[in-house]
Amino acid sequence: MEKKWRSNNQNTLHRCLLGVVFGMFFVNWGFAPHKELHAVAITSLPSPIFSFFKSHQAELVSRATDADKRKHAVDDEAARHYIDLDHFTDGISPCSWKDACVLFSEDTLQNRGVLPWNIEFVYRNLVNEFSQDTLNTKKVIRLCADLGHYVADAHVPLHTASNYNGQFSGQIGIHALWETHVYETTRASWPPRKINAYYIKDIRTWIWQIIQDSHDDVNEVLLKEKTLREIENAPFGYGYRTRGRTLTLVPTPEFCKQYGEAMSGMVEQRFFSAAQAISSIWYSAWADAGAPQLTNQLKPEPSSIKNELIRILQDLRKVDQEHDEDGL
């Protein structure tokens, strides 16, 4: 099938179509990043709980995307993944859900997103489950997977702003570009990083600081994409890639790489910060539950954490190869 291209000043319609597709399916870290984030987080856990999480790593990594899958079936699930800080024109300080409802009303909060309160809610539920005399392992793993997912979303700048997909700035599709395509294009070149779980003394303050740090990067995320797209001799922003009988419009690898470099490796930095945060909040929940002995374990799965990471990276290489074969 003939491949079609459009230059940067001719693809407005295609960017809009792309935004429709991405807006429907890619409004969080992509599935592969979420799964790898959980796998990497497990590797940094301290010995008292590492063996428990390693024993259940296959299910935990598999469930890393459950929260995204629920968004089309569960009322109010979508609001749990973001918060539009720019809609709080007078600012908002870390506060309980009850106090927030008094200040803004529950309907207002649902419209603007409830990510920080949702993280705190799931965290408290996990502490409670860890505190039980008889551990409900499956429930603990489900809560850990959801908690890791929401903490990962808190590390994404565009999850903290109403212009979450560039729909107000003529940059539709930037959400998936930042979260999925830069990751897919550059992940294999990231050097290894050592991360360690730590105890979080004040969960509420910690959550809000992560979200504020992400929000501080919003302007750069938008500006660098716009600047790169408009410079003379810039790489094609988007092109068609053929898979079987399907023609798909995606950012080109060259554009993704240059965009990642323009942001000074922001995606990589936020990825590893998210992995460390996930491991830390799991560890803190266990510690706040009284550091119980986690004896209700399964025998280790045949596939190790290392093998899971290798599989994820192999999938990314396949994506790169498909790009090359399609001439992108």
N, C-alpha and C positions, 0 to 999 in steps of 0.2 A: 504494500500500500504506500502511496506517495506521502512523504512527510511534508507538512506545511509549517511555515514559519511566519512570524510577524515581528517587525521591529518594535522597539520600545514605544515609539510614538504612534503605533498602529494597533496596539492590542488592548485598547480600552474595553471594548466589548468582551474580549476573551477574558480579561481580568475580572469582569463582572460575572461571567459564567463560571469562572474558576472560584470566585468567592461564594457563589451559590453552593457549589459542590463541597468546598472546604468548610463553609459555614455549617453544613449539615453533618459532616463526618469527622472533621478534625478541629475540635474546639478545645482540646487539651493536649498535653504531651501525647504524641502518637502512641499506639499500642506497644511498639518495640521499645521506645524509651521508658515507658512506665514499667515494663517487665524487667528491663535491665536495671533500672533504679532500685527495684526491690532486691534483685540478685546481688547487686553491689552493696546495698545496705546490710545484707546478711553477713557479708564477709568482714565487716568492721565491728561486729558485736563482740562484747567481752565473753570470756570463757563460761561464766555461770549460765548464760542463756544461749550461747552460740550453738551448742549441740542440738537444743530443742528446735531452733529455727532452721538449722541445717537439715534436720530430720524431716521437716515439713516444707522445705524450700520449693519443691515442685508445685504443690498446691498454692503456696503463697504467691509465687511468681505468676502462676496461671490466673489467679484471682486479682492480680494487680489492676486489671482493666474493668472489673465488675462494675465499679461506680459509673463509668462512662456508659456501659451497656444499659444501666437502669434509667438513664435520662429520658428515654422515649416511653418508658412504662410506668414510672413512679412520679407522682405529682411533687413539684418543688425540688426534685433532685438536681435539676440544672443549676438552681440558685446556690447550691452547696459548693459549687466549684469556683466561684468568683466573688469579688466585691468591687463595685464601681466607686472607688475612693473619690473620684472627681465629682461625683454627685453630692458628696457631703461638703457643700460649699463653705460651711463654717468650720470644717474639720470634724474629726471624730477621734476620741481617745479610747484606748483599750478599756472595755467595760463588759459587764455580764450581759447575757441575752435579755434578762429581765430589765435591766437599766436601759438597754438599747431600745427595747420596745416602748418604754415610757417616753424616751426622748424622740423617737422617730415613728413609732407605730409598727406593728408586725408587717402589715401590707407594704409599707414603704421599704422595710428591710428586705423583704422577699423580692421586691422589684430591683433593688440595688445589689443583691447578692449577700449571702450569709456565710461565706467561707471561714472567717476566723472563729465564729461561734460554733460552726459545724465541727471544725477540728477539735475544739475544746470538748464538745459534746461526745464525739467518738472516743476521744482520749479518756474521758471519765468512765465511759462504758468499758473500755479495755482494762482500766485499773480495777474496776469492779469484777470483771471476769477473772483476772489474775488472782483476785483475793478470795475466790471461792474455795471451799475445802476440797471439792472435786473439780478438777479442771475440765471444762468443756473445750477440748482442743479445737474442734471444728469452728466453734464460735470465736475463739481467740484468733485463729488464723484469718477468718473473715474480717474481723475488726482490724487486725493488723494490716491486711491488704487495703481496706478502705482508708484507714488512717494514713498509710503511706501514699496512697493516691492523692488525697486532699493536700497533704503537706507538699507533694511534688507540684501540684497546681499552684500553690501559694508562691512558688519560686519563679513562676512565669509572669513577666511584666504585664502582658496583655490580659491577664486574669484579674488585673486590678483597675482596669479602666473601661469606661463605657464604649470607647472606640476600639473594641477588642479585636476587630478584624479589619481595621482600616476603613470601615464603611463610611466614616465621616470625613476622611482625608484623601479619598481617591486611591486607597491602597488595599482594596479588597483582596483577600488571600494571604495577607501578611502573617496571620495567625499560624497557619500551617507552615508557611515559609520558615518562621522562627523556630517553632516547636518540632516539626517533623523533618523538613527537607534539609535544613542546615545540619541537623543531627545525622541524618542518613548519609549525607555527602562527606562530612568531616570526621565522623566518629572514629573511623579506623586509624586516623592520624593523631588522635589525642594520646599524649604520653600517660603512663600509669600514674595514679595519684594515691597516696596513702591517706585514708580517712579513719577516724576513730570515733566511736559513739561516746557521748558525754552525758552527764546527768543535767537535766534542765530544772533549775530551781523554781522558776516562775513561768509556767506554761503560757499563760495569757499574754504576758509581756513579750515573750519569745515569739509567739505566733504573729503578733502585730508587727514586731520588728522585721520579720521575714517579709511580710506583705508590704511594709513601707519601703524596704530595700528594693523589692521588685518594682514598686510604683515609681521609684526614683529613676528607673531605667526606661520608662515608657517613652519619653521624648526621644531618647537616643535610638530606640528600636525603630520608631517611625521615621525619624530624620535621616538615619543612615540608609535606609531602604530607598527613600525618595531621592536622596542625593546621588546614590549609586545609579539608580535607574535613569537619571537625567543627564549624567555626564556624557561628554562626547566619547564615542568608541567604547561605550559600556558593553559588557556581554549581554546577549539576548536575555531578557528577564524570564520569558516563558517560551516553551516550545511543545509541540505535540510529540508524544511517545506512544508507539504502537505495542500493545500486548495482545497477541492473538488477533481478535477482530475488534478490539476496543481501542479507540483513539483517545488518549488522555492528555490534558493540558497540565504541565507541571513546570516548576522553576528549573532552569538548566543547572547542571552541576557547577559550571563556571560562575554563574550568578550567585549560587548558594555559598560557594567558597569565598568569593569576594565580599559578600555581605557579612559572613562570619568574621572575616579578617577586619572589616570596617568597624565592627563592634568590639574589636580586640578580644575575641574569644569569649564573649559574654555567655553564649549558649553552653559552652564547655564548663565555664565557671559555675553557672547556675545549676548545671546538671550535677556536678560533684558536691556542691553545697546542699542540694536536695537529697542526695544519697546519704550524706552525713546526718542531715536533719531527720530523715526517716529512721535510721538506726538509733539515733539519740532519743527520739520520742518513744520508740518501742522499749528501749532500755529504761527510760524514765518511768514509763507506765508500770513496768515490772517492779522497779525499785519502790515506787509509791504504793504498790500493793503489798509491800513488806518483804520483797525479794524472796518469794516462795520458791521451793525446790520444784523445778519443772520435770517431774518424773514420768508424766504421761506422754511418752514419746513413741513414735513409730521407729522401726528400723530404718536406717538411712536409705534413701532412694538410690537405685542403681546409677542414675545420672547425678553427678555432683554439681555443686555450684559452678565450678570451673567449666564443666561441660556445658552448662546452661549459658554461660557467658560466651563460650566459643560458638554455640549455635546461633546466638543473637548476632554476633559479629559476622558470622558466615552469611546470615540473611542480608546484612547490610552490604556485604561484598557483592551478593547477587544483584542487589539493586543497582550498584555501581556498574556492574557488567551489562545489565540491561540498558542503562543509560548509554554506555559506550556503543553497544550493538545497534541502538536506535539512532545513533549519530547526534545525541544531545551533548 
